[in-house]
Amino acid sequence: MLGAIAGDIIGSVYEHHNVKIKDFPLFSNKSKFTDDTVMTVAVADSIINNREYIDTVKEYFHRYPYAGYGFNFKKWNKSDSKEPYYSWGNGSAMRVSPVGFAFNDLETVLIEAKKSAEITHNHPEGIKGAQATAAVIFLTRIGKSKDEIKSYIESNFNYNLSQTLAEIRPTYKFDVSCQGSVPQAIICFLESTDFEDAIRNAVSIGGDSDTIACITGGIAQAFYGALPEFIAEKIWEFLDESLRDLTLEFMSKYCMNSSLD
């Protein structure tokens, strides 16, 4: 979970100022957490406290109303509606990492990922993006190799994971759809050598940098374990007390191989 938050914060500077290189500063005075972090913590809150996803999502939106939400998500949260709006956006995938960490069989992971997505993202692509992301996290936790993960995702979600980052990077543009960002985020993980390299891969392709790095970061944490100490220490500094406490609680329960420093 902290890996997803780290990806969001590191990528936040580059969302509207894309870089196409891996050699960039990880942090600056403009780094911040965004809606990706807020909604990831909301999903974690639901899991820890056995609350409905829709209730925590709406609650956290109102706690952090200026975190940078998309137009339709903001409109939905400001209304009294509890009906989903058929979104295929990558918001379902960026908030789902706690599901991949918390549940201990693949069937439950897929069910819970769908439940966390469909409160807003009930389009098949929105559900698919959340399920694929959570599934990758779960598969890394049970020791599957990158080749095994790639094969499972391609077979079960029909994502093309055969492109290389070198092929993606030159022409990739801002794309907020699940189908246009989740496969790329997974490839950023598959080509990585460690956690930091995964985040650098994610930012270096451009596009919706904070969300791609958030998705990649959650997966990379599950695969590589504890975040590098210098990254983890910095990330805690960006979170307020409420987000920090909930993240610590979740990680203490479900991410014991990850940095709590």
PyMOL commands that set and color helices and strands:
alter all, ss='L'
color gray80, all
select helices_A, chain A and resi 2-12+35-49+53-63+71-78+91-94+97-102+106-118+124-141+146-157+165-168+182-190+195-204+209-224+229-238+241-254
alter helices_A, ss='H'
color red, helices_A
deselect
rebuild
show_as cartoon
